[in-house]
């Protein structure tokens, strides 16, 4: 689907054990996807499930296989992968800034960890990911009625932390995307 030229596309830069399967991303697949994204002018949104994926992304940037500043999404809360742990997140952010000082990052918490990660991301200067793909609840007792409800919840957190919600054009500028007029 990369030929459709989205602004961004997910790129996991390594494999990881999920609870019931291996999320398999061998080096030849990662390199091919990075080359395809580069050819189509798509910015990779690197999904990092462990520390090695941050190093691999920085290496892809260093060798020119990823062009421009990195955008890393720290995915935390999947069993057998990166735990939801504040000190681990802070270490990963520090490591990312050391390897790629101009990188941007997002915290993504899976399931009940979504709001915790949003709060930590806002406190630590990152960006937030929310939505039904990762979490179906507003809180432990309430199912989310829609993606919009989860987005509103995080937008309210942004206000609480004094972090304005970006418009689409502002988000494109933050991420270094070309404004396409969409």
Secondary structure as the mmCIF struct_conf table of DSSP 4:
data_model
#
loop_
_struct_conf.conf_type_id
_struct_conf.id
_struct_conf.beg_label_comp_id
_struct_conf.beg_label_asym_id
_struct_conf.beg_label_seq_id
_struct_conf.end_label_comp_id
_struct_conf.end_label_asym_id
_struct_conf.end_label_seq_id
HELX_RH_3T_P HELX_RH_3T_P1 UNK A 2 UNK A 4
BEND BEND1 UNK A 7 UNK A 7
STRN STRN1 UNK A 8 UNK A 12
BEND BEND2 UNK A 14 UNK A 14
STRN STRN2 UNK A 16 UNK A 17
BEND BEND3 UNK A 19 UNK A 21
STRN STRN3 UNK A 22 UNK A 23
HELX_RH_AL_P HELX_RH_AL_P1 UNK A 27 UNK A 40
TURN_TY1_P TURN_TY1_P1 UNK A 41 UNK A 41
HELX_LH_PP_P HELX_LH_PP_P1 UNK A 42 UNK A 42
STRN STRN4 UNK A 43 UNK A 48
BEND BEND4 UNK A 49 UNK A 50
HELX_RH_AL_P HELX_RH_AL_P2 UNK A 51 UNK A 62
TURN_TY1_P TURN_TY1_P2 UNK A 63 UNK A 64
BEND BEND5 UNK A 65 UNK A 66
BEND BEND6 UNK A 68 UNK A 69
STRN STRN5 UNK A 71 UNK A 76
TURN_TY1_P TURN_TY1_P3 UNK A 79 UNK A 80
BEND BEND7 UNK A 81 UNK A 81
HELX_RH_AL_P HELX_RH_AL_P3 UNK A 86 UNK A 99
TURN_TY1_P TURN_TY1_P4 UNK A 101 UNK A 102
STRN STRN6 UNK A 104 UNK A 109
HELX_RH_3T_P HELX_RH_3T_P2 UNK A 111 UNK A 113
HELX_RH_AL_P HELX_RH_AL_P4 UNK A 114 UNK A 124
TURN_TY1_P TURN_TY1_P5 UNK A 125 UNK A 125
STRN STRN7 UNK A 127 UNK A 128
BEND BEND8 UNK A 131 UNK A 131
TURN_TY1_P TURN_TY1_P6 UNK A 132 UNK A 134
STRN STRN8 UNK A 137 UNK A 139
TURN_TY1_P TURN_TY1_P7 UNK A 140 UNK A 141
STRN STRN9 UNK A 142 UNK A 143
BEND BEND9 UNK A 145 UNK A 145
HELX_RH_AL_P HELX_RH_AL_P5 UNK A 147 UNK A 160
TURN_TY1_P TURN_TY1_P8 UNK A 161 UNK A 162
HELX_LH_PP_P HELX_LH_PP_P2 UNK A 164 UNK A 167
HELX_RH_AL_P HELX_RH_AL_P6 UNK A 168 UNK A 175
TURN_TY1_P TURN_TY1_P9 UNK A 176 UNK A 176
HELX_LH_PP_P HELX_LH_PP_P3 UNK A 177 UNK A 179
#
